[in-house]
């Protein structure tokens, strides 16, 4: 992709700055739709390639380049989502969305804080929380696109209809269906300070290999899910129940004596990372209901940890 001038003409593109300023928005849309920062990057690269494949006259005929870019990126994402089922059938073990890095520590995290690259490519708000992305993954491709574009990015249903190839009324129904899925699955949001304290106490109990303390922090029906992608070891199926999870984690810590646990922001919320020799080998995201942890997502697939490895290497 040539971003310094129009291909073949050798002269500066006067609209380059405005076009490239849409990159953050496009990454934000694509990450929420696909649950993968790497795939989102690829989608944006392809979107810009299509823009620069047009002649200068064709570009100038586009009244709103930002809207055009979003429409193209969304259509590419929709195609990828429609083929995702086949790809998931080949995926080894449980699949978890790629965790998004935030600031190095989450102590005193405040809404609206900015973060370093690559996390600052996506607005860190409720729509990138891991629990939110997991529910999005259960939706049909059309539901997901309609909901994200309308409810998160505030596109009209008429604009969404052009992307998904349905009527505005049908898109309204798709977004409504997606909204019901979210409301059914989501727990009331815990205050940020309470969530942070709970995750910190979990870290301390894990480091101390204190099974009773871990059980006291977990909901009785808590679930822990690991994603190794068939590339590294991970629990072959979800671990369920507070005591089973506690014993599994303590056993894991015993088998890896040089494992260190650190606080990190994961998908805009307090989370943890595990490191060996200062290299991130696992990222943990949490869902909380009241004063208990209800779900733990542990991403170990090294292909999903590349941004984290780069930040901590």
Secondary structure, DSSP 8 states (H G I E B T S, - for coil): ---SB-TTT-SB-TTHHHHHTTHHHHHHHHHHHHS-HHHHHHHHHHHHHHHHTS-HHHHHT-S-HHHHHHHHHHHHHHHHHHHHHHHHHTS-S-------B--S--TT--TT----TTGGGS--SGGGSHHHHHHHHTS-HHHHHHHIIIIIT---HHHHHHHHTS-HHHHHHHHHHHHHHHHHH------HHHHHHHHHHHHHHHHTT-HHHHHHHEEEEEEEEEE-TTTS---SS-EESHHHHHHHHHHHHHH-TT-EEEEEEETTEEEEEEEETTEEEEEEEEEEETTEEEEEEEE--GGG-HHHHHHH-
